[in-house]
Amino acid sequence: MRLEQLRADFARCHINPALQSLPFTEWTQVPRNLKGLYSIWEQDRCIYVGKTGSNITTRLLHHHNKAHAIWEQGTTDTKGWRLGRTRTTWAPQVWTIEYLTCESAVHRTYLEGAMMLLFDPECNDETVEDRLRGLVR
């Protein structure tokens, strides 16, 4: 599991979270009231990282919709998702979600930044903009 790479960051936050994983197609099975962090993966390629302080199901619904170009109220089609869907290897049916519980808002913010730096997700606005400006790989 890729979240194992954050063990030093977990130690810095004085937490030892249980790391969970499930297929993206089963996104509705993630605990609804999760306070924590998650990442979406296509094998070794990170699609997205995020944090949530309440209802993760709503966030994952929007990611599901963006992945499949389904437009419902509240779903915004950002640049990273548009670029991702142009890839010939775009395959949400084989993606995996990795997630963990983290109660502290400060730790969630810190860990989300660490995840973005470490995993360089393809669809997060911040990494897309940095990549297009030549500031990251």
N, C-alpha and C positions, 0 to 999 in steps of 0.2 A: 504494500500500500504506500502510495506516494506521500501521504501525510506523515509517515514515519520520519521523513526528512526534517520535520519541524521539532523533533525531540528537544534540541537545545533551546528553542524558543519556548516550548512548554515549560522547561525547567526554569527559564528566566521569569516566567509568569507564575511559577510555583503551582502548576496544574499538571495533572496526569490523566488526560481525557481518554475515554474509550474511543477508538477509531472504528467507524462503521463504513460499510460499503454495500451497494446494491446496484443492479442494472438501472440505467436511466429510464427504461421502459416501466419500471416499478416505482417511479418518483412519488406516487401517492402513498407509498408505504413509509416514507420518512416521517418520524413523529411530528405531528402538526404544530405543536407549540415549542419546537426546538429553538433554544437560544444558543447559537453557535455559528459554525463556519462550515462551508462545503466547497467542493471542487467537482467539476464535471470533466471527465477524461474520455478520449478516444485513444485507446492503447496508451502510448507514452506521450501523447499530445494533449496538453491542457486546453480545454475549450473555454472554461469560465471558473472564476473563484468568487465567492460571495460570503457575506455575513448576514445574520438575521437576529433580531432581538425579539421576535414574536412568531409570526405565522410563516414558516418556510414554504408551506404548500402553495401559497400565492406566488411566491418568487419562482418556484419550480414550474408552476403552471405557465408562467410567462416564458421561461426558458424553453419549455416543451413547445409552446406555440411559435417562438422565434425559430427554433430548430426546424420546425416543419412548415414554416411560412403560413401560420394560421393567425389571422388578425381578429382579435376580439378587443373589447373595451379595455383600456389600460395596458395593452401590449404595444410597445414602441419598437420599431425595427431600426436598431442602431447599426452603425457602420460595420462593426466587427461581425455581427450576425449576418449582415448582407454579404460581406466578403466571404465568410465561412461557407455559406450556402452555395457559392460559386465553385467551391472545390469539388473535383470529381470524386474525391474520397470521403465526402461528407456523409456520415452514416450514424445518425442518432440512435438507431436500433441496436448498435453495439457499444454505446457509451456506458460509462460507469459513473456513479456519484459516490464520492467519499465525503464523510461528514463527521463532525464531533460536536459535543455540547461544551459550551463555555459561557458561564453566567456573567462574567464581567464585561461590560461594554468597552472598557479601555483595552482589555486583553483581546477582545474580538477585533477591534480596530488595528491594534498592533499586528496580530496574526494575519489579518487579511492583507496588510501591506507586505508582510514577509512572504506570504503565499504568492502574491503578484510578482515580487522580485524573483523568487525561486522558480516558479512554474511558468512565468511569461504567458498567461492565458491569451488565446487568440481573439476572444470576443469581448473582453472587458474594455470599456471606453478608454481608460487610462493607458493600458498597454498598447491598444491600437493606435492612439494618437502619438505616443512615444515612438512606436515602430515606424509610423509614416513620416515622422520628423527625423528619423535616423538616430534616435537617442538610445535605442536598445537593439540588440541583435538584429 
